[in-house]
Amino acid sequence: LHTKYFFLIGKNAAGKTNVIKAISILKQYITKSYLFTPEQVLFPTPNKFFPIEPSDIEIEFLIADSKYQYKINFDFFINHERLKKDGKIIFD
């Protein structure tokens, strides 16, 4: 069963917008990071979602019968990222 729907339900001020922003950050990084050198700032403007201290975003997803876990730690730069497939580290 494959679906193209995504539902995000919650009360006011429950963090729904932060989830959408996290997905947007991941999309930006995944689709555009190859354009940057390691010294370039990927996330240049601090605000509520980009605090001075590092942030983590972690997602889990399924492709075929495999479970993937992707985690990224960043502030203005990418500090660390990890990808696991079925519990085994692909890169770290």
C-alpha positions in Angstrom: 0.0 0.0 0.0 1.4 3.3 -1.1 -0.1 6.6 -0.2 0.6 10.2 -1.1 -1.2 11.7 1.9 0.3 13.2 5.1 -1.8 14.3 8.0 -0.6 16.4 10.9 -3.3 16.9 13.6 -2.9 18.6 16.9 -4.2 21.3 19.2 -3.2 24.9 18.9 0.4 25.6 19.9 1.2 21.8 19.9 4.1 22.2 17.5 2.6 21.4 14.1 4.3 24.4 12.4 7.7 23.4 13.9 7.2 19.9 12.3 6.5 21.5 8.9 9.5 23.8 9.3 11.7 20.8 10.1 10.6 19.1 7.0 11.3 22.2 5.0 14.8 22.4 6.4 15.5 18.8 5.5 14.2 19.3 2.0 16.4 22.4 1.6 19.5 20.5 2.9 18.8 17.3 0.9 18.0 19.0 -2.4 20.5 21.9 -2.3 23.5 21.0 0.0 25.5 19.7 -3.0 25.7 23.3 -4.2 27.6 24.5 -1.1 31.2 24.0 0.1 31.7 22.8 3.7 32.7 26.4 4.8 29.5 28.0 3.5 26.7 28.8 5.9 23.6 26.7 5.1 21.3 28.3 7.6 22.3 32.0 7.8 19.6 33.7 9.8 19.1 32.8 13.5 15.5 33.0 14.7 13.2 31.0 16.9 13.7 27.9 14.8 17.4 28.5 14.4 18.8 29.1 17.9 22.4 29.7 18.6 22.7 26.2 20.2 22.7 23.2 17.8 19.4 21.6 16.8 18.6 18.0 15.9 16.1 16.7 13.4 15.6 12.9 13.1 13.2 11.1 10.7 12.4 7.5 10.1 11.0 6.2 6.8 10.4 2.9 4.9 11.6 2.1 1.5 10.5 -1.4 0.3 11.0 -3.6 3.4 13.9 -1.5 4.8 13.6 1.0 7.7 15.8 4.0 7.4 16.7 6.5 10.2 18.3 9.9 9.3 19.5 12.4 11.8 21.1 15.8 11.3 22.6 18.1 13.9 23.1 21.8 12.8 23.4 25.3 13.9 24.6 27.6 11.0 26.5 24.6 9.6 25.9 20.9 9.5 27.7 19.5 12.6 26.9 15.9 12.2 24.6 13.6 10.1 23.9 9.9 10.3 22.0 7.4 8.1 21.0 4.0 9.3 19.4 1.2 7.3 17.7 -1.5 9.3 19.7 -0.5 12.4 23.1 -0.6 10.6 25.0 2.6 10.1 25.4 3.6 6.4 27.3 6.7 7.1 28.2 8.7 10.2 
